[in-house]
């Protein structure tokens, strides 16, 4: 996904947006990590055949990102 398609297809509701903001602040994530979280969240919603990304998808994507950081730093 390009940045344009990410912004088009990975829209978040207010609850999900707050969750991402908290993760960025607490984990010190970059803008690149933000895009990756959105992409993985979109994938999770697609797997469940759900049109809109929900907070549970964002939370799962953040967990994967946290695991990635733990093993590669």
C-alpha positions in Angstrom: 0.0 0.0 0.0 1.2 3.5 -0.8 0.7 6.3 1.7 -2.2 7.5 -0.4 -4.0 4.1 -0.2 -3.2 3.8 3.5 -5.0 7.1 4.2 -7.9 6.0 1.9 -8.5 2.5 3.2 -7.2 2.6 6.8 -9.5 5.1 8.4 -9.7 4.8 12.2 -12.6 5.7 14.6 -11.8 7.9 17.6 -11.3 5.0 19.9 -8.7 3.4 17.6 -7.0 6.7 16.9 -6.5 7.2 20.7 -5.1 3.7 21.0 -2.5 4.4 18.3 -1.6 7.8 19.8 -1.1 6.2 23.2 1.1 3.5 21.6 3.2 6.0 19.7 3.8 8.0 22.9 4.5 5.1 25.2 6.6 3.0 22.7 8.2 5.9 20.9 7.1 4.7 17.5 7.9 6.5 14.3 5.6 7.6 11.4 6.7 4.5 9.6 5.6 2.3 12.5 2.3 4.1 12.4 1.8 3.2 8.8 2.7 -0.4 9.5 0.2 -0.6 12.3 -2.5 0.8 10.0 -1.7 -1.8 7.3 -1.7 -4.7 9.7 -4.9 -3.4 11.3 -6.5 -3.3 7.8 -5.3 -6.9 7.2 -6.9 -8.0 10.5 -10.2 -6.4 9.6 -10.0 -8.0 6.1 -9.4 -11.5 7.6 -12.5 -11.1 9.6 -14.4 -9.7 6.6 -15.1 -6.4 8.4 -15.3 -3.2 6.5 -14.1 -0.8 9.2 -11.0 -1.2 11.3 -11.9 -1.6 14.9 -9.9 -1.0 18.1 -9.3 -4.7 18.5 -7.5 -4.8 15.2 -5.4 -1.9 16.1 -4.5 -3.4 19.5 -3.5 -6.7 17.8 -1.3 -4.8 15.3 0.4 -2.8 18.2 1.1 -6.1 19.9 2.8 -7.5 16.8 4.8 -4.3 16.5 5.8 -4.5 20.2 7.0 -8.1 19.7 8.9 -7.1 16.6 10.7 -4.4 18.5 11.5 -6.7 21.4 13.2 -9.2 19.2 15.1 -6.9 16.8 16.6 -4.4 19.1 
